């Protein structure tokens, strides 16, 4: 019985951590517009491309975008190599990496707080994550086995 429980918890934990899941990203090459529309959505390669990458290039004729799927390691290497060139001025190159579906899309605009607005919302939630709870269950099952 405990072996079945242990196997079930392992399967749930693997699904919860995203093992074997496919991410979607926006993809375009040297677009002079922010190509964050459904026409540019692609499915990334399962278990290889686990990250969305966005490059923003400031050229004399305006801002250009490159968006694609990438492996997390390659994206992090690229973004760290170009940090010194990310100035926001002419000839600037900024590379960012993210791992949520369609996260290399348009930036969300922050609403300006009004004078009559209440306190700022809490950005931290004290509730434990599902991954944390599943890890605890897995450890408990291991102890019971």
C-alpha positions as CSV (number, residue, x, y, z in Angstrom):
1,X,0.0,0.0,0.0
2,X,2.8,2.5,0.9
3,X,4.5,1.7,-2.4
4,X,1.4,2.7,-4.4
5,X,1.1,5.9,-2.3
6,X,4.8,6.6,-2.9
7,X,4.5,6.1,-6.7
8,X,1.4,8.2,-6.9
9,X,3.0,11.1,-5.0
10,X,6.1,10.8,-7.3
11,X,3.9,11.1,-10.4
12,X,2.0,14.1,-9.0
13,X,5.3,15.8,-8.0
14,X,6.7,15.3,-11.5
15,X,3.6,16.7,-13.1
16,X,3.6,19.6,-10.7
17,X,7.2,20.5,-11.4
18,X,6.5,20.6,-15.2
19,X,8.5,17.6,-16.2
20,X,7.7,16.8,-19.8
21,X,5.5,19.8,-20.3
22,X,5.6,22.0,-23.4
23,X,5.9,25.8,-23.1
24,X,4.6,28.3,-25.7
25,X,6.5,31.4,-26.6
26,X,6.2,34.3,-29.1
27,X,8.7,33.9,-32.0
28,X,9.8,36.5,-34.6
29,X,13.0,37.7,-36.2
30,X,14.1,41.4,-36.3
31,X,10.5,42.6,-36.1
32,X,10.1,46.4,-36.1
33,X,6.9,45.9,-34.0
34,X,6.3,44.0,-30.8
35,X,5.3,40.6,-32.3
36,X,3.1,39.6,-29.3
37,X,0.0,38.5,-31.2
38,X,-1.5,35.0,-31.7
39,X,0.1,34.8,-35.2
40,X,3.5,34.6,-33.6
41,X,2.8,31.9,-30.9
42,X,4.9,28.7,-31.3
43,X,5.1,25.4,-29.3
44,X,8.7,24.9,-28.0
45,X,10.5,21.6,-28.2
46,X,9.5,19.4,-25.2
47,X,12.3,18.8,-22.6
48,X,14.8,21.0,-24.7
49,X,13.4,24.5,-25.0
50,X,12.0,25.3,-21.5
51,X,12.4,29.1,-21.7
52,X,11.2,32.0,-23.7
53,X,13.8,34.6,-24.8
54,X,13.3,38.2,-25.9
55,X,15.9,40.5,-27.4
56,X,15.2,44.2,-27.7
57,X,17.5,46.0,-30.0
58,X,17.6,49.8,-30.3
59,X,18.6,50.7,-33.9
60,X,18.7,54.1,-35.7
61,X,15.4,53.3,-37.4
62,X,13.7,52.3,-34.1
63,X,13.2,49.4,-31.7
64,X,13.5,45.9,-33.1
65,X,12.4,42.6,-31.4
66,X,13.6,39.0,-31.6
67,X,11.6,36.5,-29.7
68,X,12.0,32.7,-29.5
69,X,12.1,29.5,-27.6
70,X,15.4,28.6,-26.0
71,X,17.0,26.3,-23.5
72,X,17.3,27.9,-20.1
73,X,21.1,27.5,-20.0
74,X,21.7,29.0,-23.5
75,X,19.3,31.9,-22.7
76,X,21.0,32.7,-19.4
77,X,24.5,32.7,-21.0
78,X,23.3,35.0,-23.8
79,X,21.5,37.4,-21.4
80,X,24.5,37.7,-19.1
81,X,26.9,38.2,-22.0
82,X,24.9,41.2,-23.2
83,X,24.1,42.9,-19.8
84,X,26.7,45.6,-20.4
85,X,25.0,46.5,-23.7
86,X,21.6,46.9,-22.2
87,X,21.5,50.6,-21.9
88,X,18.2,51.6,-23.5
89,X,20.0,54.0,-25.8
90,X,21.0,53.7,-29.5
91,X,22.7,50.3,-30.3
92,X,21.4,48.8,-27.0
93,X,20.8,45.1,-26.9
94,X,18.8,43.7,-24.0
95,X,18.1,39.9,-23.7
96,X,15.7,38.5,-21.2
97,X,14.7,35.0,-20.3
98,X,11.5,33.7,-18.6
99,X,9.9,30.4,-18.1
100,X,6.1,31.0,-18.1
101,X,3.9,30.5,-21.2
102,X,4.0,33.5,-23.5
103,X,6.1,35.5,-21.0
104,X,8.2,37.1,-23.8
105,X,5.1,39.0,-24.8
106,X,4.2,42.6,-24.2
107,X,5.1,44.2,-20.9
108,X,2.2,44.6,-18.6
109,X,1.6,48.3,-17.8
110,X,1.3,49.1,-14.2
111,X,-1.7,51.2,-13.3
112,X,-1.0,54.5,-11.6
113,X,-2.3,54.4,-8.0
114,X,-4.9,57.1,-7.4
115,X,-5.0,59.3,-4.3
116,X,-8.2,57.6,-3.1
117,X,-6.8,54.1,-3.5
118,X,-6.4,52.0,-0.4
119,X,-3.1,50.4,0.7
120,X,-0.9,48.7,-1.9
121,X,-1.8,45.0,-2.4
122,X,0.4,42.5,-0.6
123,X,2.8,40.9,-3.2
124,X,3.8,38.1,-0.9
125,X,1.4,35.3,0.0
126,X,2.1,33.4,3.2
127,X,0.4,30.3,1.8
128,X,2.9,27.5,0.9
129,X,3.2,26.5,-2.7
130,X,1.8,23.3,-4.1
131,X,5.3,22.1,-4.9
132,X,6.4,22.6,-1.3
133,X,3.3,20.7,0.0
134,X,3.9,17.9,-2.5
135,X,7.5,17.7,-1.4
136,X,6.4,17.3,2.2
137,X,3.9,14.6,1.3
138,X,6.7,12.8,-0.6
139,X,9.0,12.9,2.4
140,X,6.2,11.7,4.6
141,X,5.5,8.8,2.3
142,X,9.2,7.9,2.2
143,X,9.3,7.8,6.0
144,X,6.2,5.6,6.1
145,X,7.6,3.1,3.5
